[in-house]
Amino acid sequence: MPKRHSRQINNLFPLSERGADVAALVAGLLLALAFSPFDLFPFAVIAPTALFYLWQEGFAARAAWRGFLFGCGMFGIGVSWVYVSMHNFGNMPAPLAAFATALLVAGLALYPALLGYLQARLFKREGMLHAVLVLPALWVLFEWWRGWFLSGFPWLNLGYSQVDTPLAGYAPLAGVYGVSLAVALSAGFIVACFRDRRRAVVWMALFVVVWVGGLILERIEWAEPEGATLHAALVQGNVPLREKWDPTQRAAILERYRQLSLAAAPSELIVWPEAAIPTTINQLDPDYLSGLREFARSHKTDFLIGVIERDANRRDYYNSVIALGASEGVYRKQHLVPFGEYVPLKPFFYWLMSNLQIPMSDLSPAPAPQSPLMAAGRTIAVSVCYEDAFGEELIRELPQASLLVNVSEDAWFGESLAPHQRLQMARLRALETARPMLRAANTGPSAAIDHRGQMIARSPQFRTTLLRTEIQPMRGTTPYVRDGNLPVVLFAGFLLTAGWISSRRRR
């Protein structure tokens, strides 16, 4: 038995067991490069192809180990920004921040590890249906699981890497998981080509069908213009975090935003970033907001402003967006950031939070549902910070809303990968919903994205900027807006069932 365990894993690409382990780690490292800011999207197909190929043989424990190594490479690079947030801006000591980041990476790597174990333990891997049905289906189901389990962490889903490829055409149909399934199927067909060279033409033809299908779907217009184009301005204050909550800097920060907004006229909509006002709105001088209201009335414009609210009765704090102008209202953030805005399982993670210095880190989630905000005569679906990473939550305000607006505080990520990854995710949200998105971030990049996920305007990072843009609100319902993630989850379940039945018959 030990001799069998140490043999070369295949004849086409002869590798020792250790060599295959190294290959799995390298594949994971390469997958991280498929996402922004690198945008080497072919690696999103190549890396899973390598892992699927390595999973075709070997014991279940070895498959789990290779999945874990793959995950360590993928998340070790892809979420390295967590260290930047904890150490550079949360003031956590470097060794402890490195340990906490490694703990997170290892935890996320358990997903591909468990996937590898299950596909080897529960399914017979002879025949090509394992590569083209079981592995793509399990991959998507595990992405979906990771997107909601323990509050959810939907980072580095394969689909996000494809916003500029034909596979993006699947986004309005089945969301990011539908695009991920197209990528995973592509990887499975390539594996089948290598392992079943007699029918390689068939597998390659199916590969082409997946990509041509995306091209065809790209040509479908899922929505139509609603009214005239909207002139908007995104205010990027570029306020360093070390100054933002310093009471001595408050007046200067408020004046900076006011002056930038005055220069935005004659925009119909002016958007400030997340928590742009550096105090709770309850403690703000009422004259400041009165001045903004007067400016809005005289210039026929509306404001969307990120604020921190305090509920005087319940003494809860909310991360909110208020609308000022002709129509006033408030949106309160519902999906909070673990360890950044609230502490999950406080008895277990007290050690972590006692070493972090994060202001406004004990917020309350708003109860759902909330109505979309009205501003500039449009119905707007608002999200705060990484809420726009959860497409299934964003579509709750559709199809009523004709425009998406996200406000964010990306200063927490510094010069890391996260702001670029988040912008890529925002582009996918625009594709899924066939709605344009305005994204205002304190340190950037702020951006205007059209309903096809294309960038209309983008600001530089770490520069005080007023980004003016013109955008077309849209109306209509994509299949994803109507049905959410359910169809792709059911379809992946169908593929998995088909693979299971085939596996049982072979056994």
N, C-alpha and C positions, 0 to 999 in steps of 0.2 A: 504493500500500500504506500509506504513512503516514497518508493521509486516512482510510482505513478504520479504522486504529488509534485515531484521535482522535474518531471519530463518537460520537454518543450511544448508550448500550448497549442501550436498549430504548425502546419507545413508551409503555408504561404509566407508568413512572416515569423520565422523561427525565433522565439524568445524564451529565455529561461524564466522560471517563476519570478525571480527577483527582477529580471529585466522587464517583465510585464508589469510588475508593481511600479517600477520607475516610470514606465510609459503611461500608466494611469495618472500618476501625479503630474507629469508633464502635460497630459491632455487637459487636466483641470486648470493648470496655469494658463494654457492657451485659450481656454474658453473665456476666461476673464477679459481677454483682449478683444473679444467680439463686441463688447459693450463700449459705450462712450466713456472717455474721450478718444479711445483708440479706434473704435468703429471698424475693426477687422472682422466683418460679419461672416466671412466664410468659416472662421473657426467655430462658429455656433453649430455648424454641420460637421466639421472635421473632428472636433473634440468628442462629441457623443458617438460618432462613428467608431473612433478608436476604443472608447470605453465599451460600447456594445460588442465590438469584436473581441475584446479581452474577456468579456463575460460569457462568451460562448462555451468555454470549457473551464474545468477546475471545480474544486469543492465550494460549497456555499460559503464557508467561512472565508475562503480566499477571495471570493467575489465580493463579500462584504468589506474586506480589507482594501481591495482595489477601489470600491466605491468611496470608502472613507478617504483614501489618499487623493482621489479625484476631487472630492469635496473640499479637502484642505487646500489644494491648489487653487480651485475655483474661488472659494470664499476668502482664502488667505490674501489674495490680491483684491478681489472684488469688493470686500467690505473692510479693507484696511483703513478706511476713513473713520471707523469707530475709534481707533487709537487716537487719531487726530482730535476728535471731539472730546474724548475723555481727558487726554493729557494736555493738549494745547489750550483748550477752552474750558474744560471742566476742572482743571488744576489737579488732576489726579497724578500722583507720583508715577514716573515712567515705568518702573518695574510692575507696579500694580495695574497700570493701564494696559501694558503688554499682556499680563496674565489674563485680565478680563477679556481682552480682544481674542486671545488664543482660546479661551473658554467658549466664547461665542462661535468662533470659527469651527471648533471641534463639535459643538452642538449642532450647527448647521450641516456639517459633514456627515452627521448620523443619518440624514435623509437619503443621500445616495448610497450610504453603507447598507441601510435597511432594504432599499430597493434592490441592491445587488444580491443580498442574501435571499430575499423572497423569490426573485426570478430564478435563482439557481435551486432553491430548496423545493419550490412548489410546482415548477414547470420542467418538462423534459425539453432539453435544448437541441435535440436533433431536428433537422428540417428547418426551413427558412421562416416558417410562420412565427417562430419565437422572436426573430430579429425584426420582422415587419409588423407584427401585431402586439406581442406581449410587451416588449421593451418600450416602444413608443407610448403605449397606453399607460403603463406603469409610470413612465417619466412624467407625463402630464398629470396623472392623478396625484403624484407626490408633489409636484409644483403647486397644484391646487390645495392640497393639504397644508403645505407650508404657508400658503397665503392666508390661512385663517386660524391655524392652531396656535394657542397661546398668544392671542392678539394678532398674529400673522406677521410674516416677514417676506413679502413677495418680491424680494430683490433678485436680480440676475435670472429671471425667467427667460428661457430661450427666445420667446417671441419678441422681447424688447430689442433684441439685436437686429431685427429685420425691418425696422421702420423705413429703410431706404431700398428694400428689395421687393421683388414681385410677391413674396409671401405676405407682405403687409396687407394685401388684398383680402386676406382672411379675417382681419381684425374687425371690420363692421359686421361680419357674419357670425363670428364665434369668439371675439375678444382675444386677449393676449394668449390665453391657453389654447385657442384654436390655432394661432400662429405657431405656438410652441409645438403643437401636435404635427403641424406641417413640417417643421424642422426635424423633429424626432423621426417621423416617417421617412424623410429624406435620408437620414442617417441609417435607418434600418434597411432601406433599399440598397444603399451602397454596400453595407455588410453582406447582404444577400448576393450582390454581384460578385464579391470576392469569394464567398463560400460555395456558391452554386454557379460556377462559370458556364455550365451547359445552358442555363436559362438566364444568363446575364443580360441578354437583350430585353427580356421581359421585365426584369427588375429595373433596368435603366429606363425603360419606357414608362413604368409607373412613377419613377423619380421625375421624369419630364412632365408627366400629367399633373403632379402636385404643383410644380412651378408654373406651368402654363395656366392651371386653374387659378392661381393667384393673380396672374396677369389679366385674365378675363374678369375676375372680380374687381380688380382695380378700376376698370372702366365703368363700373356701375355707379351712378349718382344716387346715393341713398337719401339725400336731403336736397332741399331747394332754398334759395335765398328768402329771408324774412325781412321785408322792409329794405331801407337804404343801408349803405355801409355806415359803420360806426367809427367816429374819430375818437381815439382813446389815447391816454398818456399814462405810462407806468413810471412811478417815482421810485428811483433806486437811491436811497439815502446814503448807503455805504457807511453806516455807523458801526465802528468797532465794538465788539461785545464788552470790552473792558470799560467803554465809556457809556454804553447804552443805559445801564441802570444806575449810573452815578448821578445823584441828585444835582451835583454842581454842573453837570453837562446838559441837564434837562432843557433849559431854556434855549440853548444853542441848537439842540437837535430839533426841537419844535419849530424854531425859526427856519432851519434848513428846509424842512418839509414844506413849510408855508411858502417860502420863496420859490421853491421848485414848482409848487402847484400854481402859483401866480403866473409863472412862465408857461404853464401848460395851456392857457387859454388860446384858442377857443375850442378846446377838446370837449366832447360831450360826456366823457367818463374819465375820471382820474382815479387811479388805483395806487394805494400805498401798501407796503409789504406787511407781513405778519408782525403784530405787536410793534407797529411803527411808533406809536405814542409811548414814550419811555416811563410810564407810570400807569396805574389803574385809571380807567376813564372816570371813575367816581371821584378821584382826587385831582382831576384836571381842572384848571381854571375854566369855568363855563364861558367866559368871554372868548376863549380860543376857538371853541366849537361854534360859537355864535358868529365869529368872523368868517369861518369856513362856510357856514350856511349862507351868510350874506353874499360871499363871493359866488357860491353856487347859483343863487337866485339871479344875481346881476349878470352872470356870464352863461346862464342856461346850461349848467353842467351839473353832474352828480359825482359824489365821492364814494368810494369803497375803501375803508380804512381798517387796518388790522389793529386791534386793541386788546387789552386785558380788562375784563369786567369783574366786578365783585358783586355778588348777590348779597345785599345788606341783611336780608332776613335769614338766609341759610348760611351765610358766611362762606359761600363757595366762590371759587375763582374760575373764570372761563376764558379760553382763548377764542376770541370772537372777531367778527368783521361787522362793522356798522355801515349802513348806507345813509348818507347825508345828501339832502337836496330836495327835489320835487317829491320823491317817495323815500320814506325813511323806514328802516327796519334793522334787524340784527340776525346774524347767523352765528351760532356757537359750535365750536369744534366738537365732534362726536367721537372720533377715533384718535385717542391720545397716544403719544409716543411713550412706550415703557422706559422707565429710568430717566427720561427727559422731562416728562410732564406728569407722571405719576409713578409710584413705586409698587410694582406687583409683588405679592408675597413678602411684605415688609420684614417679617422675622428672619427670612432666609437671606435677604439682600441688604440688610442694614449695613453690613461691612462695606458694601459697594457705595451706597449713597452717602455714608459718613465721610468718604474720601472724595466725593464730587461736590463742587461748588456751582450749582446750577440754579439761577434765579427762576422763580415761577415754576417750580418743579413739583408742585402739589396741587394740580388743577383738577377740575371735575369735568366729566364728559356731559355734553348736553343730551337730554333725552330725545330720541327719534320718535316720529319724523319731524322735520322742519320744512317750512315752505321756502321755495326759492326767493331770493331777494329781487326787488324791482329797482332798477337804476337806469338812467338814460333812456327811459321808455322801453327797456328790454327786461325779459325775465331771465335771471342769471343763476346758474348753479355754481355756488361758491364752495371751495374747499380750502382748508388751511394746512400748510406744510405737507406732510407725507400722506394726507388723506387721498391725494390724487394718485397714490400707488394702488388704490383699491377700486378697480373699475366697477365691481359689483355694488359698491356703495355710492359711487358717483352717479350711476344711472337712476337712482331713486328720484332725482329731481327732473328727470326727463320722461317724456318728450316736451314737457312744458317749457323748459329753459331753451333759449336759442343761442346761449353763449356760456362758456365755462370760464371761471376766474379762479386762479389759485394764488394765494399770498403765502410767502415763505420767508423763513429766516435761515439762509444758507451760510451765514457767518460761522455757524457751529462746525462746519466742515472744512473751513480754511481752503488751502490750495490742494484739495484731495480730489478723488474721483467722484464723490457723491453728487455735487451740484450738476455735473455733466450727465451722470446716470439718471438723476431726477428729471432733467430736461428731456431726456430720451423717453422716459416713462410718460411724461406729459404729452409728448407727440403721439404716443400710442393711444392715450385717452381720447385725443381729438379724432383719431382714426376710428376708434370703436364707436363713438357717438355721432360722428359726422357733424361735429360742432367745433367752431374755432375756440381757442383758449388764449386768454391773457394771463401771463404769469409774472407777478411782481415779487422780486426777491431783494432783500436789503443789500446784499453784496453781489448779487447777480449770479449767473446770468438771468436777467429778466428777458421775456420773450413774448412775441405774438406769433401764434401758430394757427394756420388756417384749418378748415374742416377736413382736409386730406392729410394732415400731419406735417405739412411743409412749413418751414420757418419763414415768416414774413419779415420779422425784425428781431434783432437780438442785441443786447447790450454787452459791453465788456465787463469782466469781473473786477471787483475792488476799485470801482470808480464811481463817484457821484454822477448820476446820469438821469436825464429825463428822456425816456424813450417814447417818442410819438409814433403812432401807427394808425392805420385804417384797416378795419376788419369787417367781414360780412357775416352777420348773424344768420343762422340757418334753422330750418324747421324740417321735421320729418322723423321717422323712426327706423333705425337700423335693426336687423334681427337681434343684435346683441343688446340694444337698449330694451327691446321687448322681452327677451327671454333670459338674458344674463348668462351665467356660466353653465346652467343646467344642461343645454344640449351637448356641449363638448364633453362634459363629465359623463353623461349617459353614453355618448358615442365611444369614449375611451373605455367605459365599462363594457360596452358591447364587444369592442376589439379584444379586451382582456378575456371575456367569456369565451369568445371564439378560439383564442389561443389556449385557454384552459381545456376546452373540449378536445381540441386537436392533440394536446399534450396527454390527456387521459387515454385517448384512443391509441396513441403510440405506446403508452405504458402497458 
